[in-house]
Amino acid sequence: MLIFFSLSTEALAGAKGAVLIDGKNGRVFFELNKDEKLPMASTTKIMTALLTLEEENPDEYFTVSKSAIMVEGSSMGLLEGDKVTLRALAAGMLLASGNDAANAAAVKIAGSVEAFVQLMNKRAEEMGLESTSFETPSGLDGENHYSTAYDMAILAKNALENPDFAAVCGAESLKMEYGNPPYPRWLTNHNRLLTSFEGATGVKTGFTKKSGRCLVSSAERDGVSLICVTLGCPDDWNYHTALYNEYFAKLSSVQLGNMVEKRYIPVCGGISEKAAVSPVPVFASLFEGESERIEVVISSEPFVFAPVKKGDILGKAYFYLDGFLLAETPLVAENSVDAVLPKENFRQKIKDFFE
């Protein structure tokens, strides 16, 4: 479901593609050419950093490949012979936008830049990024290097679900140790929204002459989580700020579990014939003062066998808005239901009690 609120012509000027989505479920709130294929510059490093942080032992030191770090553009300052960790490289990508960091991680993980790009495209396919093609780990321009505002938003949503990624991309600055031998140094985040917009949590900037200014950002206020993407937008900081201000003012976080009526699941072989179930609290961002009709769909077995323990998952509740899945949550037993003991066991229990 697409919801539009008008921004000023000045605020929209120059953006080639833009989208604003719910950071929890991907619902689209605003879009402008969201599916147009465009170069995305260093926002590419969202994928590169995510794959880097998913590796085992990200804090182990290794020596960077000389050929990998010989790359044009922005840099975290890697030199031949430097020892570094994958976590430091991820920070170098997300904060300093280091092309050297992206290539060094690619070679370490996959053996070559080309092999790593294959991993990037495989993960893009798994995420359902149907209009995305990676050709470089860094985001330098390539004929087959492109994405869309919508795909980049979904990529950011997936990446932010990784706690390590979220911690790095949301930091205004980080102290990392690398070098030969490693020594402490500070990396400063290029994302100005982290200091200029209350609630900003990430994600990545980008720029080449071909792509223009690109920005993938995220922010959260009062339980409402949003992700904004602009590709080819000269005034991206103000564009994102305008969208966030408008939509945070109109959205609120709603506990959907309150929409589930009291339910009971029949219990076979128990001391009670039924167990009460209730949904685990789950929230979604809805427009205040508007009648957004939520459809609740319950899925559960027709009955369960005793014993049932309090907290056992006995079903699921799904919440839809115009066919779009806003959220889902387990239905858990509110109380325990013990099994009825067979007669022979019951008699033995009585006998054991008195002996």
N, C-alpha and C positions, 0 to 999 in steps of 0.2 A: 504494500500500500504506500503510495507516494503522497506526502503532505507538503504543500508549498506555502511559504510566507514570503512576501515580497521584500527584497532588500533594495536599497537605492541603486540607481544606475551606476553611480560612482563606485559603490562597493563591488559591483559585479564586473566592472570594466576590465577587460584584458584576459580573463580566465578562459583557457581553452577547454578545460574539463574540470568539474568539481562535483563533490558529493559530501553529504553529511549523513552518517549512519549511527544507529544505536551500537555502542561498543560491546553490548552483551549478546544481542541476538541478530545484529546485522540489518535491522529494519531501516529502510531508506527514508529519511525525513526531508532531504533536499537534494536535488540533482541538476546539473547542467552538463550535458554531453557526457554523462557518466560512463558510457560504454565506447567512447571514441578512443581508438588506439593512438597513443602518444608516447614520446620518449619520457622517461621518468628520472633520468639522471641518478644522483646518489641516493635517492630513496630506495634504489635497488639494494642498498646495504642492509635494509630491514631483513630481507631473505638471507643474505650472506651472514649477518650477525646471528640470526636465529639458528641456522645450521651450525655455526661455530659454537654457540653456547650449548647446543644439544650433544656435543661430543663428550665422551668420557674423559675424566681427568683434565678439565679445562684450566687447572692451575699448575700444571706441569710445565717446566721451562724447556724450550728447544731453541735451536739456532735457526734463524730465518734463512730462506733461500735467497741467494744474491740476485738471481734473475727475477724472482717474484717481486722484489721491492723496487726494481728499476722501472718505475711507472710514472707517467706524467700526472699532473694535477695535485690536489690536496694530499697532505701527508701527515702522519703522526710522528715522523722523524726517525724511521728505522734506517739503520746503517748495516753494511756488510758485517757479519759476525755477531750481530746483536742476538741476545737471548731474550725470549719473550714467552708469555703464556697465551693461550687462546682467549682467556677472559680479557687480558689486556688488549688483544687485537680487536675483540668485539667493542671494547670501549673506544679504541682508536677509530673504529668505523663509525660508531653511533654519535660520538661527541665531536671528534676532530675531522670526521669524514675522510679518514685516511685511505687513499687508494692503495698505498703500500700495505696497509693492514689487511684489506680485503684480499689482495693477491697472496700475501703471505699465509693467511688462513686457508685459502683455497688449495695452495700447493701442499701445505701440511696435511690437510684432511683427505684430499683426493689424489694427490700426486702430481697434478697439473691443473692449470686454470681451466682447460677444456673439459677435463673429467669432472671438475667441481660444477661447472655450468650445467652439465647433464644432471647432477644432483639437484640443482636449483630448479630446473624445468620439471623434473620428476615430482618434487614437492609442490610446485605450482599446480600441477595436474591433480595431485591428491587433494589440494585445497579447493579445487574447482575453479581455478583462475583461468577461465577459458580464453581470455583475450590477452594473455601475458606470454612473452617470450624473452628469456634471458640470454644474453650473449657474452656478458662480462660480469664478474663478481662485484666490480666497483661502481658500475653505472656509466662508465665512459660510453659515448655514442657508438652504436653499431646498427647495421642495416636491419638485423633481426632482434633488436633490443627495444622492446616497447611494452606498454601495459595500458590500463585504463584507470580513471579515478576510482571506479567501483572496485576493481580487482585489488588496487593498492590498499583500499580501505579494509577489504576482507583479509588481505595479507597482514595488515597491522593488527587487526582483531585477533588473528591466530597467534601472532608473535607476542602480543601483550599477555596472553594466557600463560606464557612461560615466565615464572617469577624472576629468573636471572635477567632475561631480556628487559622486563619492565623496570627492574631496579637500575639497570645501566642507562637505558634511554631516557629515564626520568630524572637523572642526576644533572645538576647544573655544572658540576665539575667532579672529577675523580682523580685520586692519586694512584698511579700505577708504577710498577717497577719493571723496567726493561733497559737493555743496553748491554755493553760488554766491558765489565760485568754489569748486571742490572743495578739501577739506582732509581730512587723515587723521583717522579716528575708529575706535574699536574696537567690534565687534559680538560679543556673548557668546552662546554656544549654550544654548538652553533645555533641551537633552537632558542630564539629570543622569547618565545611565548612562555617558557618556563619561569622567566622572571617578570614578564609583563602582564600575564593573564592568570588570575586567581583560579586554581584548580587544574592548571595544565600539568600533564603527566608524561608527555613525549611528543613526537616520536623521532622524525628525521627530516632534515632539509636536503635540498639538491639543486644543482645548477650546472648547465652547460650552455653554450651558445645556441645549440640546436633545440634543446628542451625549454630554455628559459628557466624561470624560477619555479621549483617544485617543492611542495611541502606536505608532509603527512603529519598531522598532529592529533593529540588526544587530550581529553580533559574530563574531569569528574566533579560534580557538585551535588551534595545532598542525595547521593545514591543514583543520580542520573549520569550515565557514562556515554560520551560521544566521541566519535572519530571523524575528523575532517580531512579531506584531500583536495588539493588544487594542483593542477599540472599546467605549466605555461601561464603563470599568473604573476605579473610584475608587482602587484601590491598584496602579496600573500598574507603578510602579518595582519593587515587590517581586514582582509577578506575573512580569515579564520575567526578573528575577534568578533566581527559583525555577526557571523553565523552563530557562534557560541552564545553571544549575548542574547540574540533573538530566541534561540531554542531552549536555552536554560530557563528563560523567563516563562516559557509556555509549557514546559514538561515537568512532571513530578513522578517520583518513584512510588509505585502502587504495589501493595502486597496482594498478589493474585490468589493466594491460598484462601483468602477470606471469601472467595467466590464459590468455593466447594461446599456443597451442602453436607450435613452430617451423614456419614455412611457407615454401614456395618457389613462385614464379610461373614457368611455362615462358616461355622467350625464343626467338623465331623470328629466324633470321638473325644470331645472335650467336656469339661465340667460345666462349661457354658456353651450355648448354641451359637454364639456370634461374638465377633471381636470388633470393637469400634476402631475405625481408621481415620487418620487426619493427615493432611499434606504437610510436608516439610516447607517452611516459609520460602517463598520465591517471589522476586520482584521484577517489574517491568516498567519502563518509562512510558507514560501516557499523557496525552494533552489535557491540561486542566480545563474544566468547564465545557468539555466537548463529550458528546455521547459516542464513545468508542465501544462498540458492542463486542464483548469478549465471549467466545464460545468455549465452554469447558467440556472436554472429552475425558471420560474415565476409562481406564483399562485395568481390569483385575480378573483373577480367576473366579469362577462361580462359587467356589468354596475352597477351604483349606483344611488340612488335617492337624489335629492337635499333636504335640503341644505348640502353642504360639507364644513367643516371647515379646514383651513390650519393646517396641522399636523395630520389629521385623518388617521388612518391606513386603507389602501385600498387594501392591498395584502401583499405578502411575496416573497422574493428572496432567493433561495437556491443555494449553491455553492458546487459542487461535484468534486472530483478528483478520477478518476478510480472507481466510484461508492461509494466512501467514502464521507460522508457529512462533509465538512470542516467547514461550517458556514451557518447561516441563519439570515435574518434581515428583519424588516418590510419595506414595501413601504408606504410612507406617502405623503399626498397631499401637493403640493407646494403652492397652492393658494386656497382661499375660493370660493365657487360657491353658491350664494344665490338662493333660490327658486323663481320661477316666481309667483307673487301674483295672485290669482283668480280675475276675473273682478270686482266682487262685493266688494272684499277687497280693490282692487286698487282704485275704485271710492270713497270708504269711506276714504282711506288714503288722497286722493286729497282734499276731503271735509274738513277733519280734519285739513289739512295743512293751508287752507285759513280761517278757522274760528278762 
